Amino acid sequence: MKGVRKEMFYLHLKETEFRFNHRRDNVYVLVLKLLREKPIGLA
């Protein structure tokens, strides 16, 4: 692996932060819940 592209670093950092803050939770279930509450709009 060659690391994280500069353009993707912020998203990688945010994902890592989210996973760390929810390390004891089932992340899959949590993400499904978040997506139900705030669906990603199609633009």
N, C-alpha and C positions, 0 to 999 in steps of 0.2 A: 504494500500500500504506500502511496506516495504522499499521503496527508490529505488535507482539506483545501479545496480551491479557495482562493481569496474571496470570490463572489459568494461562496456558500458558508463561509466561516460564521457569520452572525446566526444563521439558521441552525448550524451545528451546535453552536454555543447555547442557543435557546433550548434546543432539544435535550442537550446534556443537562442543563439546569432543571428542566421539567422532570426528566427521569430521576435526577438526584433528589428533588423535592418530593417525589412520589415513589421512592424506592421500595417502600413497604406495601404499596398498593398494587392492584392488578392494573397495569397501565393500559392493556387492551380494553378492559371494561370502562376505565376512566375516559379514554379517548372516544369510545362509542357514545358515552353519556354526553360528553362535550359537543360532539358532532350533532347529536339529536337536538341539543339546546340551541346551538348556533351553527346551522348547516353552512357548508361552503357553497357560496353562490356561484352559479355558472355565468360567466361574463362573455 
